[in-house]
């Protein structure tokens, strides 16, 4: 098990890494193909030759699912934002793991003095009286 000082250092490292993250965006980037509404278009052939691919970002935020198309010139930027968000989630998980380990270690340390005090020899409470 790690020492408390090592766990505190790791938490500080995680905080420092979080500060360096750039723009964040949750979600998944995928390629979508569409069928248009134009009669006789190739997308309605058998087999269909759909339009696309078009990059699409899908995500859920505040209990609402969303999807939006991403312009081709913005794909690299969105991919970076997705990587940053994934890194943030990973760092938060590491922070929580370290915090749990630290709490367990601190709880053990608090219990240790109580256990030591029980093992000390007890002082007799008997009073010595003089015989008269």
Steps between C-alpha positions, in 0.01 A plus 500: 500500500619852427602748763279798578767737369521311168121507465491875571773552238307294245182702562695824450647361175151413378374851582793650309426280197133600506595868492701444180213342308364708217142529377275206592211333327327174590377258240588280209585598146364272229444500125139522379349443157171665404215461258365823355148591394572553130301257280718289271821575696771233511437462875169331415649250250499129567752460659502857632804725464449718804645848543798532727683416707432793729669526840244504780553565870264319739494559874281510808522800729273582793281200422440611140634316197617717216665459164642757264682491173859624505653690212792323335739784591399471870547123537857527632397756760205288615719189521741691726212614721377140525851379595525772765164400645599131507826598673304706755273206580804273541674751728187540712480121539866493609437787744206315655705178526779690676254681728338170603840344569600810700179490704558132582859570599399794720229290664760233578732764644224634726425151627864418568544723811183357653633148455835598654333659801316175569823305506660723764514355850206609706546691820338336796213697642530336841573741778750406756371555849710499810423235750428637839 
